[in-house]
């Protein structure tokens, strides 16, 4: 099984894994990523913000990233998501195996199926994250002694600005638990190509206005250990060879082939 880790903020390298850098050409642009060496040959590492952490959330080439992994034969993807906490039961430092998202992004290329040459498709998104990969992540994390919330709704904003307190209040009313800027369209694009994709959110702050009257502050304490544990958990999870069955590979509900194929 070929697998990849997509690293968000705070995850610019894979400690303890020998990596070599690689450039992948896709129809959507070039992607710079890393391939594991020796016993890690089947693991790829893609730092979402670029190898020098220079790409802001709204400018990430999500399609190129997911297409590159697909071209490399990757079937399973685990991603980290730095988030702010909206729900009171998820204080900064919490880990959440998100199971739903609310999409508040704008102007992002969010599909591989734009009609014309690509044809178009409607992809099932009722449960956007791979249930089998999520469950394995939760089980192994729990066995490692990590506290992982097994459910949580991720709100994706466009960024790069942070939210207003009123926006966070609205997200809370809508059922949002955590807020970040990069989880969408990454997850739906992975689903469009039939990849098994799950994401672990780790909270680094209370979202705007949650602590009434206080400005946002990002935690630093304990973050180093938390990040090490997340990577250890991801590597263990991706080395599991057996996953429960799921429908990720057949989530494309209807597919309208390109015009020339229909003629
Ligand atoms: N809002 C949006 N994205 C984030 C936050 C936040 O509060 N914290 C980390 N990423």
Boltz pocket constraint, residues with backbone or C-beta under 6 A from the ligand:
constraints:
  - pocket:
      binder: B
      contacts: [[A, 82], [A, 83], [A, 84], [A, 85], [A, 157], [A, 161], [A, 162], [A, 163], [A, 179], [A, 180], [A, 181], [A, 204], [A, 205], [A, 206], [A, 207], [A, 208]]
      max_distance: 6.0
